[in-house]
Amino acid sequence: MTPRCARLCGLAAILEPLGIELVTVPLPGYTIHVDGQFHMVDDDLALANTHRLPYEFLARLDDLGIKVVSPHPDEQYACNSLTVRPRRLLFPAHCVRTADRLAAEGVEIVPVPYDEILKNGGGIHCSTMELVRDW
């Protein structure tokens, strides 16, 4: 969502009373969804394509104490995964090098065979509905 769209939609005003700050992230024109570039794994850990995200956003994550793990360069679709609980991900099975990076941070990976679906675009997160969680 662009900053202009967020203002026009009044989304920040809706979220603010709930104690939620809306953070907009400008993306390059060829990137249409943030879930392909950034994914929260836990309160203090994110998976992010750092070369496709603005420096200001990455610096903000650092200020918030959120460690960023970058996917392996050959596994850019790895960010499009699904956190089912903190540090437990449904994850593209073919992204083994990124899975190793996450495992080193104590993340449990549940591999999902997904490489054929990726040929048509989208990823695991794109194929799911949001989950209501108590954490």
C-alpha positions in Angstrom: 0.0 0.0 0.0 1.4 3.4 -0.9 1.5 6.2 1.6 -1.0 8.1 -0.6 -3.4 5.2 -0.7 -3.1 4.7 3.1 -4.1 8.4 3.6 -6.9 8.3 1.2 -8.3 5.0 2.6 -8.0 6.4 6.2 -6.4 3.1 7.2 -4.0 4.7 9.6 -6.8 6.4 11.5 -8.7 3.1 11.8 -5.7 1.2 13.1 -4.4 3.9 15.5 -7.1 3.5 18.2 -6.3 -0.2 18.2 -2.6 0.6 19.0 -1.5 -0.5 15.5 0.9 1.7 13.6 0.6 1.5 9.8 4.0 1.3 8.1 4.0 1.8 4.4 6.8 0.2 2.3 7.5 1.6 -1.1 8.4 -1.2 -3.5 9.9 -1.3 -7.0 7.4 -1.3 -9.9 7.9 -5.0 -10.7 7.1 -6.0 -7.1 3.4 -6.0 -6.5 3.0 -7.5 -3.0 5.1 -7.0 0.1 4.6 -10.7 1.1 7.0 -11.7 -1.6 9.7 -9.5 -0.1 9.1 -9.5 3.6 7.8 -11.9 6.2 7.6 -11.8 10.0 8.7 -15.1 11.5 8.5 -14.0 15.1 8.3 -10.7 17.1 12.1 -10.3 16.7 12.8 -12.1 13.5 12.0 -11.5 9.8 12.8 -13.0 6.5 13.4 -10.3 3.9 14.8 -9.7 0.4 17.0 -6.8 1.6 18.0 -5.8 -1.9 14.4 -5.1 -2.8 13.4 -3.1 0.3 14.1 0.5 1.2 17.0 1.2 3.5 14.7 3.3 5.8 12.4 0.3 6.3 15.4 -2.0 7.1 16.8 0.5 9.5 13.4 0.7 11.2 13.4 -3.0 11.7 16.9 -2.8 13.2 15.7 0.0 15.5 12.9 -2.3 16.7 15.3 -5.1 17.5 14.1 -7.3 14.6 16.8 -9.4 13.2 16.6 -9.9 9.4 17.5 -13.1 7.6 18.0 -12.8 3.9 16.9 -15.7 1.6 19.6 -17.4 -0.5 20.0 -15.4 -3.8 18.7 -18.4 -5.8 15.6 -18.7 -3.5 13.9 -15.3 -3.7 10.4 -16.8 -3.4 11.2 -18.1 0.1 9.8 -14.9 1.7 6.4 -15.9 0.5 5.8 -18.5 3.2 3.3 -18.8 6.1 4.0 -18.5 9.8 1.7 -20.8 11.7 3.1 -19.9 15.1 6.2 -18.0 16.1 9.3 -19.6 14.6 7.3 -22.3 12.8 6.8 -21.8 9.0 5.1 -23.6 6.2 7.9 -23.2 3.7 8.7 -24.0 0.0 10.4 -27.4 0.1 12.8 -26.5 -2.7 14.3 -23.5 -0.8 16.6 -25.6 1.3 19.5 -23.1 1.6 17.2 -20.5 3.0 15.6 -23.1 5.3 19.1 -23.8 6.7 19.6 -20.1 7.4 16.3 -20.0 9.3 16.9 -23.2 11.2 20.2 -21.6 12.4 17.9 -19.0 14.1 15.8 -21.7 15.8 13.0 -21.7 13.2 11.1 -24.9 12.6 10.5 -25.5 8.9 7.5 -27.5 7.6 8.5 -28.1 3.9 5.7 -27.9 1.4 6.2 -29.1 -2.2 5.5 -25.9 -4.1 7.8 -25.4 -7.0 5.2 -26.3 -9.6 2.7 -23.7 -8.2 5.4 -21.0 -8.4 5.6 -21.4 -12.2 2.2 -19.6 -12.3 3.2 -16.9 -9.8 2.4 -16.5 -6.2 3.5 -18.5 -3.2 2.4 -20.2 0.0 1.3 -17.0 1.6 -0.6 -15.9 -1.5 -2.5 -19.2 -1.5 -3.8 -18.9 2.1 -6.3 -16.8 4.0 -5.1 -14.9 7.1 -5.2 -17.0 10.3 -6.7 -15.6 13.6 -4.1 -16.2 16.2 -3.9 -15.7 20.0 -0.2 -14.9 20.1 
